[in-house]
């Protein structure tokens, strides 16, 4: 899976960003479970990038709402 660039994420609408966030969280959960089981070999560094992509999406969502919840 390719990494998400901020430029491309800004083109998404709010619903697409929410869907992307859900997908990223599911992927992160799978990677963490594989890491705990010990079956995660090559993709050990991917967890860090997934977390950063999640933060990037959340930041964009907060920018659009003006920081209000």
N, CA, C, O and CB atoms as a CASP TS submission, in Angstrom:
PFRMAT TS
TARGET T0000
AUTHOR 0000-0000-0000
METHOD Language model
MODEL 1
PARENT N/A
ATOM      1  N   UNK     1       0.849  -1.177   0.000  1.00  0.00           N
ATOM      2  CA  UNK     1       0.000   0.000   0.000  1.00  0.00           C
ATOM      3  C   UNK     1       0.894   1.240   0.000  1.00  0.00           C
ATOM      4  O   UNK     1       1.883   1.306   0.730  1.00  0.00           O
ATOM      5  CB  UNK     1      -0.965  -0.001   1.226  1.00  0.00           C
ATOM      6  N   UNK     2       0.544   2.183  -0.799  1.00  0.00           N
ATOM      7  CA  UNK     2       1.353   3.384  -0.896  1.00  0.00           C
ATOM      8  C   UNK     2       1.018   4.344   0.234  1.00  0.00           C
ATOM      9  O   UNK     2      -0.071   4.312   0.806  1.00  0.00           O
ATOM     10  CB  UNK     2       1.147   4.061  -2.249  1.00  0.00           C
ATOM     11  N   UNK     3       1.976   5.188   0.536  1.00  0.00           N
ATOM     12  CA  UNK     3       1.781   6.176   1.596  1.00  0.00           C
ATOM     13  C   UNK     3       0.902   7.296   1.087  1.00  0.00           C
ATOM     14  O   UNK     3       0.820   7.550  -0.115  1.00  0.00           O
ATOM     15  CB  UNK     3       3.130   6.733   2.096  1.00  0.00           C
ATOM     16  N   UNK     4       0.250   7.960   2.017  1.00  0.00           N
ATOM     17  CA  UNK     4      -0.677   9.017   1.672  1.00  0.00           C
ATOM     18  C   UNK     4       0.024  10.365   1.740  1.00  0.00           C
ATOM     19  O   UNK     4       0.645  10.708   2.746  1.00  0.00           O
ATOM     20  CB  UNK     4      -1.894   8.993   2.598  1.00  0.00           C
ATOM     21  N   UNK     5      -0.084  11.105   0.679  1.00  0.00           N
ATOM     22  CA  UNK     5       0.474  12.449   0.646  1.00  0.00           C
ATOM     23  C   UNK     5      -0.599  13.444   1.051  1.00  0.00           C
ATOM     24  O   UNK     5      -1.779  13.256   0.759  1.00  0.00           O
ATOM     25  CB  UNK     5       1.033  12.784  -0.757  1.00  0.00           C
ATOM     26  N   UNK     6      -0.183  14.495   1.721  1.00  0.00           N
ATOM     27  CA  UNK     6      -1.131  15.507   2.174  1.00  0.00           C
ATOM     28  C   UNK     6      -1.841  16.156   1.001  1.00  0.00           C
ATOM     29  O   UNK     6      -3.026  16.480   1.081  1.00  0.00           O
ATOM     30  CB  UNK     6      -0.423  16.568   3.005  1.00  0.00           C
ATOM     31  N   UNK     7      -1.117  16.342  -0.081  1.00  0.00           N
ATOM     32  CA  UNK     7      -1.696  16.984  -1.263  1.00  0.00           C
ATOM     33  C   UNK     7      -2.870  16.175  -1.805  1.00  0.00           C
ATOM     34  O   UNK     7      -3.900  16.744  -2.168  1.00  0.00           O
ATOM     35  CB  UNK     7      -0.630  17.161  -2.353  1.00  0.00           C
ATOM     36  N   UNK     8      -2.724  14.869  -1.862  1.00  0.00           N
ATOM     37  CA  UNK     8      -3.809  14.035  -2.374  1.00  0.00           C
ATOM     38  C   UNK     8      -4.940  13.913  -1.352  1.00  0.00           C
ATOM     39  O   UNK     8      -6.109  13.828  -1.729  1.00  0.00           O
ATOM     40  CB  UNK     8      -3.280  12.643  -2.746  1.00  0.00           C
ATOM     41  N   UNK     9      -4.600  13.906  -0.066  1.00  0.00           N
ATOM     42  CA  UNK     9      -5.638  13.805   0.956  1.00  0.00           C
ATOM     43  C   UNK     9      -6.512  15.049   0.990  1.00  0.00           C
ATOM     44  O   UNK     9      -7.697  14.957   1.310  1.00  0.00           O
ATOM     45  CB  UNK     9      -5.014  13.574   2.321  1.00  0.00           C
ATOM     46  N   UNK    10      -5.957  16.198   0.670  1.00  0.00           N
ATOM     47  CA  UNK    10      -6.728  17.438   0.674  1.00  0.00           C
ATOM     48  C   UNK    10      -7.807  17.436  -0.413  1.00  0.00           C
ATOM     49  O   UNK    10      -8.777  18.187  -0.315  1.00  0.00           O
ATOM     50  CB  UNK    10      -5.797  18.636   0.484  1.00  0.00           C
ATOM     51  N   UNK    11      -7.650  16.609  -1.438  1.00  0.00           N
ATOM     52  CA  UNK    11      -8.629  16.540  -2.515  1.00  0.00           C
ATOM     53  C   UNK    11      -9.846  15.699  -2.138  1.00  0.00           C
ATOM     54  O   UNK    11     -10.871  15.756  -2.816  1.00  0.00           O
ATOM     55  CB  UNK    11      -7.985  15.977  -3.761  1.00  0.00           C
ATOM     56  N   UNK    12      -9.740  14.918  -1.059  1.00  0.00           N
ATOM     57  CA  UNK    12     -10.847  14.077  -0.622  1.00  0.00           C
ATOM     58  C   UNK    12     -11.904  14.924   0.065  1.00  0.00           C
ATOM     59  O   UNK    12     -11.595  15.951   0.669  1.00  0.00           O
ATOM     60  CB  UNK    12     -10.353  12.968   0.319  1.00  0.00           C
ATOM     61  N   UNK    13     -13.164  14.484  -0.031  1.00  0.00           N
ATOM     62  CA  UNK    13     -14.211  15.153   0.738  1.00  0.00           C
ATOM     63  C   UNK    13     -14.259  14.528   2.131  1.00  0.00           C
ATOM     64  O   UNK    13     -13.513  13.591   2.416  1.00  0.00           O
ATOM     65  CB  UNK    13     -15.603  15.043   0.022  1.00  0.00           C
ATOM     66  N   UNK    14     -15.124  15.037   2.991  1.00  0.00           N
ATOM     67  CA  UNK    14     -15.156  14.603   4.384  1.00  0.00           C
ATOM     68  C   UNK    14     -15.489  13.117   4.533  1.00  0.00           C
ATOM     69  O   UNK    14     -14.901  12.425   5.366  1.00  0.00           O
ATOM     70  CB  UNK    14     -16.163  15.428   5.150  1.00  0.00           C
ATOM     71  N   UNK    15     -16.425  12.635   3.731  1.00  0.00           N
ATOM     72  CA  UNK    15     -16.802  11.224   3.815  1.00  0.00           C
ATOM     73  C   UNK    15     -15.660  10.306   3.390  1.00  0.00           C
ATOM     74  O   UNK    15     -15.434   9.259   3.997  1.00  0.00           O
ATOM     75  CB  UNK    15     -18.029  10.956   2.952  1.00  0.00           C
ATOM     76  N   UNK    16     -14.942  10.710   2.341  1.00  0.00           N
ATOM     77  CA  UNK    16     -13.803   9.918   1.889  1.00  0.00           C
ATOM     78  C   UNK    16     -12.697   9.893   2.939  1.00  0.00           C
ATOM     79  O   UNK    16     -12.043   8.868   3.131  1.00  0.00           O
ATOM     80  CB  UNK    16     -13.262  10.470   0.570  1.00  0.00           C
ATOM     81  N   UNK    17     -12.489  11.015   3.616  1.00  0.00           N
ATOM     82  CA  UNK    17     -11.480  11.060   4.675  1.00  0.00           C
ATOM     83  C   UNK    17     -11.858  10.140   5.828  1.00  0.00           C
ATOM     84  O   UNK    17     -10.996   9.468   6.396  1.00  0.00           O
ATOM     85  CB  UNK    17     -11.301  12.494   5.183  1.00  0.00           C
ATOM     86  N   UNK    18     -13.137  10.108   6.176  1.00  0.00           N
ATOM     87  CA  UNK    18     -13.584   9.216   7.250  1.00  0.00           C
ATOM     88  C   UNK    18     -13.380   7.760   6.866  1.00  0.00           C
ATOM     89  O   UNK    18     -12.957   6.948   7.689  1.00  0.00           O
ATOM     90  CB  UNK    18     -15.060   9.470   7.580  1.00  0.00           C
ATOM     91  N   UNK    19     -13.684   7.427   5.601  1.00  0.00           N
ATOM     92  CA  UNK    19     -13.478   6.062   5.123  1.00  0.00           C
ATOM     93  C   UNK    19     -11.995   5.703   5.133  1.00  0.00           C
ATOM     94  O   UNK    19     -11.618   4.594   5.513  1.00  0.00           O
ATOM     95  CB  UNK    19     -14.056   5.895   3.709  1.00  0.00           C
ATOM     96  N   UNK    20     -11.164   6.645   4.714  1.00  0.00           N
ATOM     97  CA  UNK    20      -9.720   6.426   4.691  1.00  0.00           C
ATOM     98  C   UNK    20      -9.197   6.198   6.107  1.00  0.00           C
ATOM     99  O   UNK    20      -8.345   5.338   6.333  1.00  0.00           O
ATOM    100  CB  UNK    20      -8.999   7.623   4.037  1.00  0.00           C
ATOM    101  N   UNK    21      -9.711   6.973   7.053  1.00  0.00           N
ATOM    102  CA  UNK    21      -9.292   6.843   8.446  1.00  0.00           C
ATOM    103  C   UNK    21      -9.654   5.459   8.995  1.00  0.00           C
ATOM    104  O   UNK    21      -8.858   4.834   9.696  1.00  0.00           O
ATOM    105  CB  UNK    21      -9.941   7.944   9.305  1.00  0.00           C
ATOM    106  N   UNK    22     -10.843   4.997   8.674  1.00  0.00           N
ATOM    107  CA  UNK    22     -11.263   3.668   9.124  1.00  0.00           C
ATOM    108  C   UNK    22     -10.364   2.595   8.524  1.00  0.00           C
ATOM    109  O   UNK    22      -9.943   1.676   9.226  1.00  0.00           O
ATOM    110  CB  UNK    22     -12.734   3.405   8.744  1.00  0.00           C
ATOM    111  N   UNK    23     -10.066   2.705   7.227  1.00  0.00           N
ATOM    112  CA  UNK    23      -9.195   1.734   6.564  1.00  0.00           C
ATOM    113  C   UNK    23      -7.803   1.717   7.192  1.00  0.00           C
ATOM    114  O   UNK    23      -7.229   0.651   7.413  1.00  0.00           O
ATOM    115  CB  UNK    23      -9.090   2.047   5.069  1.00  0.00           C
ATOM    116  N   UNK    24      -7.269   2.896   7.475  1.00  0.00           N
ATOM    117  CA  UNK    24      -5.937   2.977   8.076  1.00  0.00           C
ATOM    118  C   UNK    24      -5.917   2.368   9.473  1.00  0.00           C
ATOM    119  O   UNK    24      -4.960   1.689   9.843  1.00  0.00           O
ATOM    120  CB  UNK    24      -5.471   4.430   8.137  1.00  0.00           C
ATOM    121  N   UNK    25      -6.964   2.608  10.243  1.00  0.00           N
ATOM    122  CA  UNK    25      -7.017   2.046  11.595  1.00  0.00           C
ATOM    123  C   UNK    25      -7.137   0.525  11.559  1.00  0.00           C
ATOM    124  O   UNK    25      -6.553  -0.167  12.393  1.00  0.00           O
ATOM    125  CB  UNK    25      -8.193   2.644  12.374  1.00  0.00           C
ATOM    126  N   UNK    26      -7.894   0.008  10.592  1.00  0.00           N
ATOM    127  CA  UNK    26      -8.015  -1.446  10.452  1.00  0.00           C
ATOM    128  C   UNK    26      -6.667  -2.046  10.058  1.00  0.00           C
ATOM    129  O   UNK    26      -6.257  -3.068  10.608  1.00  0.00           O
ATOM    130  CB  UNK    26      -9.096  -1.809   9.402  1.00  0.00           C
ATOM    131  N   UNK    27      -5.979  -1.413   9.107  1.00  0.00           N
ATOM    132  CA  UNK    27      -4.662  -1.891   8.696  1.00  0.00           C
ATOM    133  C   UNK    27      -3.681  -1.870   9.859  1.00  0.00           C
ATOM    134  O   UNK    27      -2.904  -2.808  10.036  1.00  0.00           O
ATOM    135  CB  UNK    27      -4.126  -1.046   7.545  1.00  0.00           C
ATOM    136  N   UNK    28      -3.714  -0.807  10.649  1.00  0.00           N
ATOM    137  CA  UNK    28      -2.819  -0.694  11.794  1.00  0.00           C
ATOM    138  C   UNK    28      -3.108  -1.790  12.819  1.00  0.00           C
ATOM    139  O   UNK    28      -2.182  -2.370  13.386  1.00  0.00           O
ATOM    140  CB  UNK    28      -2.953   0.692  12.443  1.00  0.00           C
ATOM    141  N   UNK    29      -4.366  -2.072  13.055  1.00  0.00           N
ATOM    142  CA  UNK    29      -4.722  -3.128  13.999  1.00  0.00           C
ATOM    143  C   UNK    29      -4.209  -4.492  13.516  1.00  0.00           C
ATOM    144  O   UNK    29      -3.712  -5.292  14.308  1.00  0.00           O
ATOM    145  CB  UNK    29      -6.249  -3.174  14.197  1.00  0.00           C
ATOM    146  N   UNK    30      -4.336  -4.743  12.214  1.00  0.00           N
ATOM    147  CA  UNK    30      -3.835  -6.006  11.663  1.00  0.00           C
ATOM    148  C   UNK    30      -2.321  -6.102  11.809  1.00  0.00           C
ATOM    149  O   UNK    30      -1.794  -7.149  12.186  1.00  0.00           O
ATOM    150  CB  UNK    30      -4.231  -6.141  10.184  1.00  0.00           C
ATOM    151  N   UNK    31      -1.619  -5.002  11.508  1.00  0.00           N
ATOM    152  CA  UNK    31      -0.167  -5.012  11.616  1.00  0.00           C
ATOM    153  C   UNK    31       0.277  -5.202  13.063  1.00  0.00           C
ATOM    154  O   UNK    31       1.248  -5.911  13.328  1.00  0.00           O
ATOM    155  CB  UNK    31       0.415  -3.718  11.053  1.00  0.00           C
ATOM    156  N   UNK    32      -0.425  -4.574  13.993  1.00  0.00           N
ATOM    157  CA  UNK    32      -0.062  -4.730  15.402  1.00  0.00           C
ATOM    158  C   UNK    32      -0.303  -6.152  15.883  1.00  0.00           C
ATOM    159  O   UNK    32       0.488  -6.684  16.662  1.00  0.00           O
ATOM    160  CB  UNK    32      -0.850  -3.750  16.265  1.00  0.00           C
ATOM    161  N   UNK    33      -1.376  -6.768  15.431  1.00  0.00           N
ATOM    162  CA  UNK    33      -1.639  -8.150  15.845  1.00  0.00           C
ATOM    163  C   UNK    33      -0.597  -9.095  15.254  1.00  0.00           C
ATOM    164  O   UNK    33      -0.185 -10.049  15.915  1.00  0.00           O
ATOM    165  CB  UNK    33      -3.056  -8.583  15.414  1.00  0.00           C
ATOM    166  N   UNK    34      -0.171  -8.845  14.029  1.00  0.00           N
ATOM    167  CA  UNK    34       0.880  -9.655  13.427  1.00  0.00           C
ATOM    168  C   UNK    34       2.204  -9.459  14.158  1.00  0.00           C
ATOM    169  O   UNK    34       2.977 -10.404  14.312  1.00  0.00           O
ATOM    170  CB  UNK    34       1.038  -9.309  11.946  1.00  0.00           C
ATOM    171  N   UNK    35       2.462  -8.242  14.605  1.00  0.00           N
ATOM    172  CA  UNK    35       3.701  -7.972  15.331  1.00  0.00           C
ATOM    173  C   UNK    35       3.706  -8.700  16.673  1.00  0.00           C
ATOM    174  O   UNK    35       4.737  -9.216  17.105  1.00  0.00           O
ATOM    175  CB  UNK    35       3.883  -6.457  15.545  1.00  0.00           C
ATOM    176  N   UNK    36       2.555  -8.738  17.320  1.00  0.00           N
ATOM    177  CA  UNK    36       2.469  -9.437  18.605  1.00  0.00           C
ATOM    178  C   UNK    36       2.654 -10.942  18.419  1.00  0.00           C
ATOM    179  O   UNK    36       3.312 -11.598  19.227  1.00  0.00           O
ATOM    180  CB  UNK    36       1.118  -9.150  19.284  1.00  0.00           C
ATOM    181  N   UNK    37       2.068 -11.483  17.346  1.00  0.00           N
ATOM    182  CA  UNK    37       2.197 -12.912  17.077  1.00  0.00           C
ATOM    183  C   UNK    37       3.603 -13.280  16.617  1.00  0.00           C
ATOM    184  O   UNK    37       4.021 -14.431  16.744  1.00  0.00           O
ATOM    185  CB  UNK    37       1.185 -13.339  16.029  1.00  0.00           C
ATOM    186  N   UNK    38       4.322 -12.312  16.089  1.00  0.00           N
ATOM    187  CA  UNK    38       5.663 -12.586  15.603  1.00  0.00           C
ATOM    188  C   UNK    38       5.712 -12.943  14.136  1.00  0.00           C
ATOM    189  O   UNK    38       6.750 -13.394  13.652  1.00  0.00           O
ATOM    190  CB  UNK    38       6.265 -13.682  16.390  1.00  0.00           C
ATOM    191  N   UNK    39       4.632 -12.757  13.418  1.00  0.00           N
ATOM    192  CA  UNK    39       4.601 -13.110  12.006  1.00  0.00           C
ATOM    193  C   UNK    39       4.917 -11.922  11.106  1.00  0.00           C
ATOM    194  O   UNK    39       4.944 -12.063   9.884  1.00  0.00           O
ATOM    195  CB  UNK    39       3.250 -13.678  11.646  1.00  0.00           C
ATOM    196  N   UNK    40       5.152 -10.766  11.691  1.00  0.00           N
ATOM    197  CA  UNK    40       5.451  -9.563  10.919  1.00  0.00           C
ATOM    198  C   UNK    40       6.951  -9.520  10.665  1.00  0.00           C
ATOM    199  O   UNK    40       7.727  -9.293  11.592  1.00  0.00           O
ATOM    200  CB  UNK    40       4.969  -8.271  11.661  1.00  0.00           C
ATOM    201  N   UNK    41       7.356  -9.730   9.455  1.00  0.00           N
ATOM    202  CA  UNK    41       8.786  -9.792   9.152  1.00  0.00           C
ATOM    203  C   UNK    41       9.271  -8.533   8.433  1.00  0.00           C
ATOM    204  O   UNK    41       9.913  -7.668   9.027  1.00  0.00           O
ATOM    205  CB  UNK    41       9.088 -11.022   8.301  1.00  0.00           C
ATOM    206  N   UNK    42       8.953  -8.454   7.162  1.00  0.00           N
ATOM    207  CA  UNK    42       9.439  -7.378   6.306  1.00  0.00           C
ATOM    208  C   UNK    42       8.817  -6.037   6.630  1.00  0.00           C
ATOM    209  O   UNK    42       9.466  -5.002   6.485  1.00  0.00           O
ATOM    210  CB  UNK    42       9.181  -7.710   4.874  1.00  0.00           C
ATOM    211  N   UNK    43       7.580  -6.039   7.062  1.00  0.00           N
ATOM    212  CA  UNK    43       6.819  -4.808   7.192  1.00  0.00           C
ATOM    213  C   UNK    43       6.877  -4.216   8.597  1.00  0.00           C
ATOM    214  O   UNK    43       5.934  -3.547   9.019  1.00  0.00           O
ATOM    215  CB  UNK    43       5.392  -5.057   6.811  1.00  0.00           C
ATOM    216  N   UNK    44       7.953  -4.445   9.318  1.00  0.00           N
ATOM    217  CA  UNK    44       8.043  -3.973  10.696  1.00  0.00           C
ATOM    218  C   UNK    44       8.009  -2.449  10.778  1.00  0.00           C
ATOM    219  O   UNK    44       7.477  -1.902  11.744  1.00  0.00           O
ATOM    220  CB  UNK    44       9.314  -4.497  11.344  1.00  0.00           C
ATOM    221  N   UNK    45       8.561  -1.757   9.792  1.00  0.00           N
ATOM    222  CA  UNK    45       8.582  -0.304   9.812  1.00  0.00           C
ATOM    223  C   UNK    45       7.306   0.345   9.317  1.00  0.00           C
ATOM    224  O   UNK    45       7.163   1.566   9.376  1.00  0.00           O
ATOM    225  CB  UNK    45       9.710   0.180   9.003  1.00  0.00           C
ATOM    226  N   UNK    46       6.386  -0.456   8.833  1.00  0.00           N
ATOM    227  CA  UNK    46       5.145   0.074   8.267  1.00  0.00           C
ATOM    228  C   UNK    46       4.231   0.632   9.354  1.00  0.00           C
ATOM    229  O   UNK    46       3.434   1.534   9.097  1.00  0.00           O
ATOM    230  CB  UNK    46       4.414  -1.013   7.479  1.00  0.00           C
ATOM    231  N   UNK    47       4.348   0.097  10.564  1.00  0.00           N
ATOM    232  CA  UNK    47       3.483   0.546  11.661  1.00  0.00           C
ATOM    233  C   UNK    47       3.666   2.035  11.909  1.00  0.00           C
ATOM    234  O   UNK    47       2.690   2.756  12.115  1.00  0.00           O
ATOM    235  CB  UNK    47       3.780  -0.245  12.948  1.00  0.00           C
ATOM    236  N   UNK    48       4.894   2.493  11.891  1.00  0.00           N
ATOM    237  CA  UNK    48       5.173   3.913  12.114  1.00  0.00           C
ATOM    238  C   UNK    48       4.506   4.773  11.052  1.00  0.00           C
ATOM    239  O   UNK    48       3.937   5.816  11.370  1.00  0.00           O
ATOM    240  CB  UNK    48       6.683   4.170  12.123  1.00  0.00           C
ATOM    241  N   UNK    49       4.569   4.348   9.792  1.00  0.00           N
ATOM    242  CA  UNK    49       3.992   5.148   8.705  1.00  0.00           C
ATOM    243  C   UNK    49       2.472   5.131   8.743  1.00  0.00           C
ATOM    244  O   UNK    49       1.832   6.121   8.387  1.00  0.00           O
ATOM    245  CB  UNK    49       4.480   4.637   7.352  1.00  0.00           C
ATOM    246  N   UNK    50       1.892   4.024   9.167  1.00  0.00           N
ATOM    247  CA  UNK    50       0.431   3.972   9.310  1.00  0.00           C
ATOM    248  C   UNK    50      -0.025   4.964  10.382  1.00  0.00           C
ATOM    249  O   UNK    50      -1.012   5.678  10.203  1.00  0.00           O
ATOM    250  CB  UNK    50      -0.038   2.531   9.669  1.00  0.00           C
ATOM    251  N   UNK    51       0.708   4.998  11.497  1.00  0.00           N
ATOM    252  CA  UNK    51       0.352   5.933  12.560  1.00  0.00           C
ATOM    253  C   UNK    51       0.466   7.371  12.085  1.00  0.00           C
ATOM    254  O   UNK    51      -0.369   8.205  12.433  1.00  0.00           O
ATOM    255  CB  UNK    51       1.239   5.715  13.781  1.00  0.00           C
ATOM    256  N   UNK    52       1.471   7.664  11.308  1.00  0.00           N
ATOM    257  CA  UNK    52       1.643   9.019  10.780  1.00  0.00           C
ATOM    258  C   UNK    52       0.562   9.375   9.766  1.00  0.00           C
ATOM    259  O   UNK    52       0.101  10.516   9.718  1.00  0.00           O
ATOM    260  CB  UNK    52       3.015   9.162  10.139  1.00  0.00           C
ATOM    261  N   UNK    53       0.163   8.403   8.960  1.00  0.00           N
ATOM    262  CA  UNK    53      -0.924   8.650   8.007  1.00  0.00           C
ATOM    263  C   UNK    53      -2.238   8.911   8.727  1.00  0.00           C
ATOM    264  O   UNK    53      -3.023   9.762   8.310  1.00  0.00           O
ATOM    265  CB  UNK    53      -1.081   7.464   7.051  1.00  0.00           C
ATOM    266  N   UNK    54      -2.476   8.175   9.814  1.00  0.00           N
ATOM    267  CA  UNK    54      -3.678   8.411  10.614  1.00  0.00           C
ATOM    268  C   UNK    54      -3.649   9.820  11.187  1.00  0.00           C
ATOM    269  O   UNK    54      -4.659  10.524  11.164  1.00  0.00           O
ATOM    270  CB  UNK    54      -3.798   7.368  11.749  1.00  0.00           C
ATOM    271  N   UNK    55      -2.503  10.229  11.698  1.00  0.00           N
ATOM    272  CA  UNK    55      -2.377  11.583  12.251  1.00  0.00           C
ATOM    273  C   UNK    55      -2.588  12.635  11.175  1.00  0.00           C
ATOM    274  O   UNK    55      -3.185  13.680  11.434  1.00  0.00           O
ATOM    275  CB  UNK    55      -1.004  11.773  12.904  1.00  0.00           C
ATOM    276  N   UNK    56      -2.108  12.368   9.982  1.00  0.00           N
ATOM    277  CA  UNK    56      -2.267  13.304   8.872  1.00  0.00           C
ATOM    278  C   UNK    56      -3.744  13.481   8.513  1.00  0.00           C
ATOM    279  O   UNK    56      -4.203  14.600   8.288  1.00  0.00           O
ATOM    280  CB  UNK    56      -1.477  12.819   7.647  1.00  0.00           C
ATOM    281  N   UNK    57      -4.481  12.378   8.462  1.00  0.00           N
ATOM    282  CA  UNK    57      -5.907  12.441   8.140  1.00  0.00           C
ATOM    283  C   UNK    57      -6.662  13.173   9.248  1.00  0.00           C
ATOM    284  O   UNK    57      -7.521  14.010   8.967  1.00  0.00           O
ATOM    285  CB  UNK    57      -6.487  11.017   7.939  1.00  0.00           C
ATOM    286  N   UNK    58      -6.345  12.861  10.503  1.00  0.00           N
ATOM    287  CA  UNK    58      -7.014  13.530  11.612  1.00  0.00           C
ATOM    288  C   UNK    58      -6.736  15.029  11.620  1.00  0.00           C
ATOM    289  O   UNK    58      -7.615  15.827  11.946  1.00  0.00           O
ATOM    290  CB  UNK    58      -6.579  12.918  12.931  1.00  0.00           C
ATOM    291  N   UNK    59      -5.520  15.406  11.264  1.00  0.00           N
ATOM    292  CA  UNK    59      -5.175  16.824  11.200  1.00  0.00           C
ATOM    293  C   UNK    59      -5.995  17.535  10.133  1.00  0.00           C
ATOM    294  O   UNK    59      -6.507  18.629  10.367  1.00  0.00           O
ATOM    295  CB  UNK    59      -3.682  17.000  10.920  1.00  0.00           C
ATOM    296  N   UNK    60      -6.120  16.923   8.973  1.00  0.00           N
ATOM    297  CA  UNK    60      -6.925  17.514   7.903  1.00  0.00           C
ATOM    298  C   UNK    60      -8.390  17.639   8.310  1.00  0.00           C
ATOM    299  O   UNK    60      -9.042  18.637   8.003  1.00  0.00           O
ATOM    300  CB  UNK    60      -6.807  16.679   6.629  1.00  0.00           C
ATOM    301  N   UNK    61      -8.902  16.631   8.996  1.00  0.00           N
ATOM    302  CA  UNK    61     -10.291  16.682   9.436  1.00  0.00           C
ATOM    303  C   UNK    61     -10.494  17.800  10.460  1.00  0.00           C
ATOM    304  O   UNK    61     -11.515  18.487  10.441  1.00  0.00           O
ATOM    305  CB  UNK    61     -10.714  15.330  10.029  1.00  0.00           C
ATOM    306  N   UNK    62      -9.524  17.977  11.348  1.00  0.00           N
ATOM    307  CA  UNK    62      -9.614  19.047  12.338  1.00  0.00           C
ATOM    308  C   UNK    62      -9.483  20.423  11.694  1.00  0.00           C
ATOM    309  O   UNK    62     -10.131  21.373  12.132  1.00  0.00           O
ATOM    310  CB  UNK    62      -8.542  18.869  13.401  1.00  0.00           C
ATOM    311  N   UNK    63      -8.661  20.538  10.672  1.00  0.00           N
ATOM    312  CA  UNK    63      -8.531  21.816   9.966  1.00  0.00           C
ATOM    313  C   UNK    63      -9.854  22.213   9.316  1.00  0.00           C
ATOM    314  O   UNK    63     -10.232  23.384   9.313  1.00  0.00           O
ATOM    315  CB  UNK    63      -7.421  21.734   8.900  1.00  0.00           C
ATOM    316  N   UNK    64     -10.543  21.230   8.774  1.00  0.00           N
ATOM    317  CA  UNK    64     -11.801  21.528   8.081  1.00  0.00           C
ATOM    318  C   UNK    64     -12.911  21.920   9.032  1.00  0.00           C
ATOM    319  O   UNK    64     -13.783  22.713   8.680  1.00  0.00           O
ATOM    320  CB  UNK    64     -12.238  20.339   7.268  1.00  0.00           C
ATOM    321  N   UNK    65     -12.885  21.368  10.240  1.00  0.00           N
ATOM    322  CA  UNK    65     -13.936  21.705  11.200  1.00  0.00           C
ATOM    323  C   UNK    65     -13.563  22.935  12.023  1.00  0.00           C
ATOM    324  O   UNK    65     -14.366  23.404  12.829  1.00  0.00           O
ATOM    325  CB  UNK    65     -14.208  20.519  12.128  1.00  0.00           C
ATOM    326  N   UNK    66     -12.380  23.450  11.834  1.00  0.00           N
ATOM    327  CA  UNK    66     -11.958  24.625  12.593  1.00  0.00           C
ATOM    328  C   UNK    66     -11.505  24.273  13.995  1.00  0.00           C
ATOM    329  O   UNK    66     -11.456  25.142  14.866  1.00  0.00           O
ATOM    330  CB  UNK    66     -13.078  25.627  12.661  1.00  0.00           C
ATOM    331  N   UNK    67     -11.171  23.001  14.230  1.00  0.00           N
ATOM    332  CA  UNK    67     -10.727  22.585  15.529  1.00  0.00           C
ATOM    333  C   UNK    67     -11.843  22.323  16.521  1.00  0.00           C
ATOM    334  O   UNK    67     -11.578  22.001  17.679  1.00  0.00           O
ATOM    335  CB  UNK    67      -9.829  23.592  16.070  1.00  0.00           C
ATOM    336  N   UNK    68     -13.092  22.456  16.082  1.00  0.00           N
ATOM    337  CA  UNK    68     -14.230  22.202  16.958  1.00  0.00           C
ATOM    338  C   UNK    68     -14.660  20.763  16.848  1.00  0.00           C
ATOM    339  O   UNK    68     -14.596  20.168  15.773  1.00  0.00           O
ATOM    340  CB  UNK    68     -15.395  23.129  16.624  1.00  0.00           C
ATOM    341  N   UNK    69     -15.100  20.201  17.957  1.00  0.00           N
ATOM    342  CA  UNK    69     -15.539  18.803  17.956  1.00  0.00           C
ATOM    343  C   UNK    69     -17.025  18.698  17.914  1.00  0.00           C
ATOM    344  O   UNK    69     -17.566  17.592  17.907  1.00  0.00           O
ATOM    345  CB  UNK    69     -15.020  18.076  19.160  1.00  0.00           C
TER
END
